[in-house]
Amino acid sequence: MDDKTIADIESALHLLARRLRQARLHDFVLKQAGLDIDQAGLAILYALHAEQGSLRITDLAERLGIDAPAVTRKAQRLERLGLVSRARGVEDARVCRLRLSAEGQEAISRFLLARHQWLITLLADWSPEDQRDFARLIGRFASDIHRHLDELHA
């Protein structure tokens, strides 16, 4: 691959990362979903949704790359909002597990639908072939990044 292609990819990734981190997009999708929650709270809901069960606070912290006390504080707020429930571990009562409540499941479903609708709107002018190619390539790219980062931490 030539240096110009790599430079173009680097530039596009930088712009993409910067724009996707902006609060305006997060706020827009949340507004479309009718939710009032911050990104950290949403990350917890998303992780619990992906798990389709309960997670220990420590496991959730590891997945999100933050410390357990921060997850605990966020979880307390989400619990007050009725979006998660806490339970003591069956195998060890000292362990706290988090699970999406019915309200939390409904909230993350609304968020995912709003994000899905945003992507449909964003890609509306793309041909079906371009959409499929993009899905395939970005999926491959994300998998390669994931694999590479796992190798760095091994």
Backbone as JSON Lines, residues from 0, in Angstrom:
{"i":0,"aa":"M","n":[0.85,-1.17,0.0],"ca":[0.0,0.0,0.0],"c":[0.9,1.24,0.0]}
{"i":1,"aa":"D","n":[0.53,2.23,-0.75],"ca":[1.38,3.42,-0.85],"c":[1.1,4.4,0.3]}
{"i":2,"aa":"D","n":[2.04,5.3,0.52],"ca":[1.96,6.24,1.63],"c":[0.76,7.18,1.52]}
{"i":3,"aa":"K","n":[0.39,7.57,0.31],"ca":[-0.75,8.46,0.16],"c":[-2.04,7.77,0.59]}
{"i":4,"aa":"T","n":[-2.2,6.5,0.23],"ca":[-3.4,5.75,0.64],"c":[-3.46,5.66,2.15]}
{"i":5,"aa":"I","n":[-2.34,5.34,2.79],"ca":[-2.3,5.25,4.25],"c":[-2.62,6.61,4.86]}
{"i":6,"aa":"A","n":[-2.07,7.68,4.31],"ca":[-2.34,9.03,4.81],"c":[-3.82,9.37,4.66]}
{"i":7,"aa":"D","n":[-4.44,9.0,3.55],"ca":[-5.88,9.24,3.34],"c":[-6.71,8.48,4.37]}
{"i":8,"aa":"I","n":[-6.33,7.23,4.65],"ca":[-7.04,6.43,5.65],"c":[-6.88,7.05,7.03]}
{"i":9,"aa":"E","n":[-5.64,7.45,7.37],"ca":[-5.4,8.09,8.67],"c":[-6.24,9.34,8.84]}
{"i":10,"aa":"S","n":[-6.29,10.15,7.81],"ca":[-7.05,11.39,7.86],"c":[-8.55,11.11,8.03]}
{"i":11,"aa":"A","n":[-9.05,10.17,7.27],"ca":[-10.47,9.82,7.35],"c":[-10.81,9.24,8.73]}
{"i":12,"aa":"L","n":[-9.94,8.4,9.27],"ca":[-10.19,7.82,10.59],"c":[-10.17,8.89,11.68]}
{"i":13,"aa":"H","n":[-9.24,9.83,11.57],"ca":[-9.17,10.92,12.54],"c":[-10.46,11.75,12.51]}
{"i":14,"aa":"L","n":[-10.87,12.13,11.32],"ca":[-12.1,12.91,11.17],"c":[-13.3,12.13,11.68]}
{"i":15,"aa":"L","n":[-13.39,10.87,11.3],"ca":[-14.51,10.02,11.73],"c":[-14.55,9.9,13.25]}
{"i":16,"aa":"A","n":[-13.42,9.6,13.88],"ca":[-13.38,9.45,15.32],"c":[-13.78,10.75,16.02]}
{"i":17,"aa":"R","n":[-13.26,11.85,15.53],"ca":[-13.57,13.15,16.13],"c":[-15.06,13.47,16.01]}
{"i":18,"aa":"R","n":[-15.61,13.26,14.85],"ca":[-17.03,13.58,14.64],"c":[-17.97,12.65,15.4]}
{"i":19,"aa":"L","n":[-17.62,11.37,15.47],"ca":[-18.48,10.43,16.18],"c":[-18.44,10.65,17.69]}
{"i":20,"aa":"R","n":[-17.36,11.21,18.2],"ca":[-17.26,11.49,19.64],"c":[-18.02,12.75,20.03]}
{"i":21,"aa":"Q","n":[-18.37,13.54,19.08],"ca":[-19.04,14.8,19.4],"c":[-20.38,14.54,20.07]}
{"i":22,"aa":"A","n":[-20.65,15.34,21.07],"ca":[-21.87,15.18,21.84],"c":[-23.13,15.41,21.0]}
{"i":23,"aa":"R","n":[-23.0,16.21,19.94],"ca":[-24.19,16.5,19.14],"c":[-24.81,15.24,18.55]}
{"i":24,"aa":"L","n":[-24.0,14.33,18.06],"ca":[-24.53,13.09,17.49],"c":[-25.15,12.26,18.59]}
{"i":25,"aa":"H","n":[-24.45,12.12,19.7],"ca":[-24.97,11.37,20.84],"c":[-26.31,11.97,21.28]}
{"i":26,"aa":"D","n":[-26.34,13.29,21.43],"ca":[-27.56,13.97,21.86],"c":[-28.69,13.79,20.84]}
{"i":27,"aa":"F","n":[-28.36,13.87,19.54],"ca":[-29.37,13.7,18.5],"c":[-30.01,12.32,18.57]}
{"i":28,"aa":"V","n":[-29.19,11.28,18.65],"ca":[-29.72,9.92,18.67],"c":[-30.52,9.69,19.96]}
{"i":29,"aa":"L","n":[-30.02,10.2,21.08],"ca":[-30.76,10.07,22.34],"c":[-32.1,10.79,22.27]}
{"i":30,"aa":"K","n":[-32.1,11.97,21.67],"ca":[-33.37,12.72,21.54],"c":[-34.35,11.95,20.66]}
{"i":31,"aa":"Q","n":[-33.85,11.39,19.56],"ca":[-34.71,10.58,18.68],"c":[-35.28,9.38,19.43]}
{"i":32,"aa":"A","n":[-34.49,8.85,20.37],"ca":[-34.92,7.69,21.15],"c":[-35.76,8.08,22.36]}
{"i":33,"aa":"G","n":[-35.82,9.39,22.64],"ca":[-36.58,9.85,23.8],"c":[-35.89,9.52,25.12]}
{"i":34,"aa":"L","n":[-34.56,9.55,25.13],"ca":[-33.8,9.19,26.33],"c":[-32.99,10.37,26.85]}
{"i":35,"aa":"D","n":[-32.76,10.38,28.15],"ca":[-31.91,11.38,28.79],"c":[-30.88,10.64,29.63]}
{"i":36,"aa":"I","n":[-29.78,10.27,29.0],"ca":[-28.73,9.5,29.67],"c":[-27.39,9.89,29.06]}
{"i":37,"aa":"D","n":[-26.34,9.84,29.85],"ca":[-25.03,10.2,29.33],"c":[-24.37,9.01,28.64]}
{"i":38,"aa":"Q","n":[-23.22,9.29,28.0],"ca":[-22.55,8.24,27.22],"c":[-22.08,7.08,28.09]}
{"i":39,"aa":"A","n":[-21.61,7.38,29.29],"ca":[-21.14,6.3,30.17],"c":[-22.3,5.4,30.59]}
{"i":40,"aa":"G","n":[-23.43,5.99,30.9],"ca":[-24.61,5.19,31.25],"c":[-25.08,4.36,30.08]}
{"i":41,"aa":"L","n":[-25.05,4.96,28.9],"ca":[-25.44,4.24,27.7],"c":[-24.49,3.08,27.42]}
{"i":42,"aa":"A","n":[-23.2,3.28,27.67],"ca":[-22.22,2.21,27.46],"c":[-22.52,1.03,28.37]}
{"i":43,"aa":"I","n":[-22.95,1.28,29.59],"ca":[-23.31,0.19,30.5],"c":[-24.54,-0.53,29.99]}
{"i":44,"aa":"L","n":[-25.56,0.22,29.58],"ca":[-26.77,-0.42,29.04],"c":[-26.43,-1.26,27.82]}
{"i":45,"aa":"Y","n":[-25.58,-0.73,26.95],"ca":[-25.2,-1.44,25.73],"c":[-24.47,-2.74,26.06]}
{"i":46,"aa":"A","n":[-23.53,-2.67,27.0],"ca":[-22.78,-3.88,27.39],"c":[-23.7,-4.93,27.99]}
{"i":47,"aa":"L","n":[-24.64,-4.51,28.83],"ca":[-25.59,-5.46,29.42],"c":[-26.51,-6.04,28.36]}
{"i":48,"aa":"H","n":[-26.89,-5.22,27.41],"ca":[-27.74,-5.69,26.3],"c":[-26.98,-6.73,25.48]}
{"i":49,"aa":"A","n":[-25.72,-6.46,25.18],"ca":[-24.91,-7.4,24.39],"c":[-24.72,-8.72,25.14]}
{"i":50,"aa":"E","n":[-24.62,-8.66,26.44],"ca":[-24.42,-9.86,27.26],"c":[-25.67,-10.73,27.3]}
{"i":51,"aa":"Q","n":[-26.83,-10.09,27.2],"ca":[-28.13,-10.78,27.29],"c":[-28.25,-11.55,28.59]}
{"i":52,"aa":"G","n":[-27.77,-10.94,29.64],"ca":[-27.83,-11.55,30.97],"c":[-27.26,-10.56,31.96]}
{"i":53,"aa":"S","n":[-26.72,-11.06,33.04],"ca":[-26.15,-10.18,34.04],"c":[-24.63,-10.24,33.97]}
{"i":54,"aa":"L","n":[-24.01,-9.19,34.47],"ca":[-22.55,-9.1,34.52],"c":[-22.13,-8.63,35.9]}
{"i":55,"aa":"R","n":[-21.0,-9.14,36.35],"ca":[-20.39,-8.63,37.58],"c":[-19.87,-7.22,37.29]}
{"i":56,"aa":"I","n":[-19.9,-6.38,38.31],"ca":[-19.39,-5.01,38.17],"c":[-17.96,-5.03,37.64]}
{"i":57,"aa":"T","n":[-17.13,-5.92,38.17],"ca":[-15.73,-5.97,37.74],"c":[-15.6,-6.37,36.28]}
{"i":58,"aa":"D","n":[-16.44,-7.3,35.82],"ca":[-16.4,-7.71,34.41],"c":[-16.86,-6.58,33.51]}
{"i":59,"aa":"L","n":[-17.88,-5.87,33.96],"ca":[-18.39,-4.73,33.19],"c":[-17.32,-3.63,33.11]}
{"i":60,"aa":"A","n":[-16.64,-3.38,34.21],"ca":[-15.57,-2.37,34.22],"c":[-14.47,-2.76,33.25]}
{"i":61,"aa":"E","n":[-14.11,-4.03,33.24],"ca":[-13.06,-4.49,32.33],"c":[-13.48,-4.33,30.87]}
{"i":62,"aa":"R","n":[-14.71,-4.68,30.56],"ca":[-15.2,-4.53,29.18],"c":[-15.21,-3.09,28.72]}
{"i":63,"aa":"L","n":[-15.53,-2.19,29.64],"ca":[-15.63,-0.77,29.28],"c":[-14.31,-0.04,29.43]}
{"i":64,"aa":"G","n":[-13.33,-0.68,30.03],"ca":[-12.02,-0.05,30.2],"c":[-12.01,1.06,31.23]}
{"i":65,"aa":"I","n":[-12.87,0.93,32.25],"ca":[-12.91,1.92,33.34],"c":[-12.83,1.18,34.67]}
{"i":66,"aa":"D","n":[-12.64,1.92,35.75],"ca":[-12.5,1.24,37.04],"c":[-13.86,0.87,37.63]}
{"i":67,"aa":"A","n":[-13.84,-0.15,38.49],"ca":[-15.08,-0.66,39.08],"c":[-15.84,0.38,39.89]}
{"i":68,"aa":"P","n":[-15.17,1.24,40.67],"ca":[-15.93,2.27,41.4],"c":[-16.72,3.21,40.47]}
{"i":69,"aa":"A","n":[-16.15,3.52,39.3],"ca":[-16.87,4.37,38.34],"c":[-18.11,3.64,37.82]}
{"i":70,"aa":"V","n":[-17.99,2.34,37.55],"ca":[-19.15,1.56,37.11],"c":[-20.19,1.51,38.22]}
{"i":71,"aa":"T","n":[-19.74,1.33,39.45],"ca":[-20.67,1.28,40.58],"c":[-21.46,2.58,40.69]}
{"i":72,"aa":"R","n":[-20.77,3.71,40.59],"ca":[-21.47,5.02,40.67],"c":[-22.49,5.16,39.54]}
{"i":73,"aa":"K","n":[-22.07,4.8,38.32],"ca":[-22.98,4.91,37.18],"c":[-24.16,3.97,37.35]}
{"i":74,"aa":"A","n":[-23.87,2.76,37.83],"ca":[-24.93,1.76,38.03],"c":[-25.95,2.23,39.06]}
{"i":75,"aa":"Q","n":[-25.49,2.93,40.08],"ca":[-26.42,3.45,41.09],"c":[-27.39,4.44,40.46]}
{"i":76,"aa":"R","n":[-26.87,5.29,39.59],"ca":[-27.76,6.25,38.9],"c":[-28.73,5.53,37.99]}
{"i":77,"aa":"L","n":[-28.23,4.54,37.24],"ca":[-29.1,3.78,36.34],"c":[-30.15,3.0,37.12]}
{"i":78,"aa":"E","n":[-29.77,2.53,38.3],"ca":[-30.73,1.81,39.14],"c":[-31.82,2.76,39.63]}
{"i":79,"aa":"R","n":[-31.43,3.97,40.04],"ca":[-32.43,4.97,40.46],"c":[-33.39,5.32,39.34]}
{"i":80,"aa":"L","n":[-32.88,5.28,38.09],"ca":[-33.73,5.56,36.93],"c":[-34.58,4.36,36.54]}
{"i":81,"aa":"G","n":[-34.34,3.22,37.18],"ca":[-35.11,2.02,36.88],"c":[-34.63,1.27,35.65]}
{"i":82,"aa":"L","n":[-33.4,1.56,35.18],"ca":[-32.91,0.95,33.94],"c":[-32.1,-0.33,34.17]}
{"i":83,"aa":"V","n":[-31.55,-0.49,35.37],"ca":[-30.83,-1.72,35.72],"c":[-31.27,-2.17,37.1]}
{"i":84,"aa":"S","n":[-31.03,-3.43,37.35],"ca":[-31.25,-3.96,38.7],"c":[-29.98,-4.64,39.14]}
{"i":85,"aa":"R","n":[-29.79,-4.68,40.44],"ca":[-28.62,-5.3,41.04],"c":[-29.05,-6.53,41.79]}
{"i":86,"aa":"A","n":[-28.19,-7.51,41.78],"ca":[-28.44,-8.71,42.58],"c":[-27.11,-9.22,43.09]}
{"i":87,"aa":"R","n":[-27.16,-9.86,44.22],"ca":[-25.96,-10.5,44.75],"c":[-25.72,-11.79,43.99]}
{"i":88,"aa":"G","n":[-24.47,-12.13,43.81],"ca":[-24.12,-13.35,43.1],"c":[-24.59,-14.59,43.84]}
{"i":89,"aa":"V","n":[-25.07,-15.57,43.11],"ca":[-25.53,-16.82,43.71],"c":[-24.34,-17.58,44.31]}
{"i":90,"aa":"E","n":[-23.24,-17.58,43.57],"ca":[-22.06,-18.32,44.0],"c":[-21.27,-17.6,45.08]}
{"i":91,"aa":"D","n":[-21.4,-16.27,45.15],"ca":[-20.66,-15.47,46.12],"c":[-21.46,-14.21,46.42]}
{"i":92,"aa":"A","n":[-21.99,-14.11,47.63],"ca":[-22.87,-13.0,48.0],"c":[-22.13,-11.66,48.0]}
{"i":93,"aa":"R","n":[-20.78,-11.68,47.99],"ca":[-20.02,-10.43,47.96],"c":[-20.02,-9.82,46.57]}
{"i":94,"aa":"V","n":[-20.35,-10.62,45.57],"ca":[-20.32,-10.18,44.17],"c":[-21.66,-9.53,43.81]}
{"i":95,"aa":"C","n":[-21.56,-8.37,43.19],"ca":[-22.76,-7.67,42.73],"c":[-22.87,-7.85,41.21]}
{"i":96,"aa":"R","n":[-24.03,-8.26,40.77],"ca":[-24.28,-8.44,39.35],"c":[-25.32,-7.42,38.89]}
{"i":97,"aa":"L","n":[-25.12,-6.9,37.69],"ca":[-26.08,-5.96,37.1],"c":[-26.82,-6.63,35.96]}
{"i":98,"aa":"R","n":[-28.07,-6.26,35.81],"ca":[-28.91,-6.78,34.73],"c":[-29.8,-5.64,34.25]}
{"i":99,"aa":"L","n":[-30.09,-5.64,32.97],"ca":[-31.05,-4.67,32.45],"c":[-32.43,-4.96,33.03]}
{"i":100,"aa":"S","n":[-33.12,-3.92,33.44],"ca":[-34.53,-4.08,33.82],"c":[-35.34,-4.07,32.52]}
{"i":101,"aa":"A","n":[-36.63,-4.31,32.64],"ca":[-37.5,-4.23,31.45],"c":[-37.42,-2.82,30.86]}
{"i":102,"aa":"E","n":[-37.38,-1.81,31.72],"ca":[-37.28,-0.43,31.25],"c":[-35.93,-0.17,30.58]}
{"i":103,"aa":"G","n":[-34.88,-0.76,31.12],"ca":[-33.55,-0.62,30.52],"c":[-33.48,-1.29,29.16]}
{"i":104,"aa":"Q","n":[-34.09,-2.46,29.04],"ca":[-34.11,-3.16,27.76],"c":[-34.88,-2.34,26.73]}
{"i":105,"aa":"E","n":[-35.97,-1.76,27.15],"ca":[-36.78,-0.94,26.24],"c":[-36.01,0.31,25.84]}
{"i":106,"aa":"A","n":[-35.28,0.91,26.79],"ca":[-34.5,2.12,26.5],"c":[-33.38,1.83,25.5]}
{"i":107,"aa":"I","n":[-32.63,0.77,25.71],"ca":[-31.53,0.46,24.78],"c":[-32.09,0.06,23.42]}
{"i":108,"aa":"S","n":[-33.23,-0.58,23.4],"ca":[-33.86,-0.93,22.11],"c":[-34.25,0.33,21.35]}
{"i":109,"aa":"R","n":[-34.78,1.33,22.06],"ca":[-35.14,2.59,21.41],"c":[-33.89,3.29,20.88]}
{"i":110,"aa":"F","n":[-32.81,3.27,21.66],"ca":[-31.57,3.89,21.22],"c":[-31.04,3.19,19.96]}
{"i":111,"aa":"L","n":[-31.01,1.87,19.97],"ca":[-30.5,1.11,18.82],"c":[-31.35,1.36,17.58]}
{"i":112,"aa":"L","n":[-32.66,1.46,17.75],"ca":[-33.53,1.76,16.62],"c":[-33.26,3.17,16.08]}
{"i":113,"aa":"A","n":[-33.08,4.14,16.97],"ca":[-32.79,5.52,16.54],"c":[-31.46,5.58,15.8]}
{"i":114,"aa":"R","n":[-30.46,4.86,16.3],"ca":[-29.15,4.84,15.63],"c":[-29.27,4.15,14.26]}
{"i":115,"aa":"H","n":[-30.06,3.08,14.21],"ca":[-30.3,2.36,12.95],"c":[-30.95,3.3,11.93]}
{"i":116,"aa":"Q","n":[-31.94,4.05,12.37],"ca":[-32.63,5.0,11.49],"c":[-31.67,6.08,11.0]}
{"i":117,"aa":"W","n":[-30.79,6.55,11.89],"ca":[-29.81,7.57,11.51],"c":[-28.9,7.02,10.42]}
{"i":118,"aa":"L","n":[-28.43,5.79,10.56],"ca":[-27.56,5.19,9.55],"c":[-28.3,4.99,8.22]}
{"i":119,"aa":"I","n":[-29.56,4.6,8.29],"ca":[-30.35,4.46,7.05],"c":[-30.42,5.8,6.33]}
{"i":120,"aa":"T","n":[-30.67,6.86,7.07],"ca":[-30.73,8.2,6.48],"c":[-29.37,8.6,5.91]}
{"i":121,"aa":"L","n":[-28.32,8.34,6.66],"ca":[-26.97,8.71,6.24],"c":[-26.56,8.0,4.95]}
{"i":122,"aa":"L","n":[-26.94,6.74,4.8],"ca":[-26.52,5.94,3.65],"c":[-27.58,5.86,2.55]}
{"i":123,"aa":"A","n":[-28.61,6.66,2.66],"ca":[-29.74,6.59,1.71],"c":[-29.3,6.82,0.26]}
{"i":124,"aa":"D","n":[-28.3,7.66,0.04],"ca":[-27.85,7.96,-1.32],"c":[-26.81,6.98,-1.84]}
{"i":125,"aa":"W","n":[-26.41,6.02,-1.04],"ca":[-25.43,5.02,-1.45],"c":[-26.16,3.9,-2.19]}
{"i":126,"aa":"S","n":[-25.52,3.37,-3.19],"ca":[-26.12,2.22,-3.88],"c":[-26.11,1.02,-2.94]}
{"i":127,"aa":"P","n":[-27.03,0.07,-3.14],"ca":[-27.01,-1.14,-2.32],"c":[-25.65,-1.85,-2.35]}
{"i":128,"aa":"E","n":[-25.01,-1.84,-3.52],"ca":[-23.7,-2.49,-3.63],"c":[-22.66,-1.76,-2.77]}
{"i":129,"aa":"D","n":[-22.66,-0.41,-2.8],"ca":[-21.73,0.35,-1.97],"c":[-22.01,0.1,-0.48]}
{"i":130,"aa":"Q","n":[-23.28,0.03,-0.11],"ca":[-23.63,-0.25,1.28],"c":[-23.11,-1.61,1.71]}
{"i":131,"aa":"R","n":[-23.28,-2.62,0.89],"ca":[-22.79,-3.97,1.21],"c":[-21.27,-3.99,1.29]}
{"i":132,"aa":"D","n":[-20.61,-3.33,0.32],"ca":[-19.14,-3.27,0.34],"c":[-18.65,-2.58,1.61]}
{"i":133,"aa":"F","n":[-19.27,-1.47,1.96],"ca":[-18.89,-0.74,3.16],"c":[-19.07,-1.6,4.4]}
{"i":134,"aa":"A","n":[-20.21,-2.27,4.5],"ca":[-20.48,-3.14,5.65],"c":[-19.41,-4.23,5.76]}
{"i":135,"aa":"R","n":[-19.08,-4.82,4.64],"ca":[-18.07,-5.89,4.64],"c":[-16.7,-5.34,5.05]}
{"i":136,"aa":"L","n":[-16.3,-4.23,4.45],"ca":[-14.97,-3.68,4.71],"c":[-14.84,-3.11,6.11]}
{"i":137,"aa":"I","n":[-15.85,-2.4,6.58],"ca":[-15.73,-1.84,7.93],"c":[-15.79,-2.96,8.97]}
{"i":138,"aa":"G","n":[-16.56,-4.0,8.7],"ca":[-16.58,-5.17,9.59],"c":[-15.21,-5.84,9.65]}
{"i":139,"aa":"R","n":[-14.6,-5.99,8.5],"ca":[-13.26,-6.59,8.44],"c":[-12.25,-5.71,9.17]}
{"i":140,"aa":"F","n":[-12.34,-4.41,8.95],"ca":[-11.43,-3.47,9.58],"c":[-11.58,-3.52,11.1]}
{"i":141,"aa":"A","n":[-12.82,-3.51,11.59],"ca":[-13.07,-3.57,13.03],"c":[-12.54,-4.87,13.63]}
{"i":142,"aa":"S","n":[-12.73,-5.97,12.93],"ca":[-12.22,-7.26,13.41],"c":[-10.7,-7.26,13.47]}
{"i":143,"aa":"D","n":[-10.07,-6.7,12.45],"ca":[-8.6,-6.65,12.43],"c":[-8.07,-5.77,13.57]}
{"i":144,"aa":"I","n":[-8.73,-4.64,13.82],"ca":[-8.33,-3.79,14.93],"c":[-8.47,-4.54,16.25]}
{"i":145,"aa":"H","n":[-9.6,-5.19,16.44],"ca":[-9.86,-5.94,17.66],"c":[-8.78,-7.01,17.87]}
{"i":146,"aa":"R","n":[-8.5,-7.76,16.84],"ca":[-7.5,-8.83,16.91],"c":[-6.13,-8.24,17.22]}
{"i":147,"aa":"H","n":[-5.76,-7.18,16.52],"ca":[-4.45,-6.57,16.72],"c":[-4.3,-6.03,18.16]}
{"i":148,"aa":"L","n":[-5.32,-5.35,18.65],"ca":[-5.25,-4.82,20.01],"c":[-5.18,-5.93,21.04]}
{"i":149,"aa":"D","n":[-5.89,-7.03,20.8],"ca":[-5.79,-8.19,21.7],"c":[-4.37,-8.74,21.72]}
{"i":150,"aa":"E","n":[-3.73,-8.77,20.55],"ca":[-2.35,-9.25,20.47],"c":[-1.39,-8.32,21.22]}
{"i":151,"aa":"L","n":[-1.65,-7.02,21.18],"ca":[-0.8,-6.07,21.89],"c":[-0.9,-6.24,23.4]}
{"i":152,"aa":"H","n":[-2.08,-6.64,23.87],"ca":[-2.3,-6.79,25.31],"c":[-2.02,-8.2,25.81]}
{"i":153,"aa":"A","n":[-1.61,-9.09,24.91],"ca":[-1.36,-10.48,25.32],"c":[0.0,-10.65,25.93]}
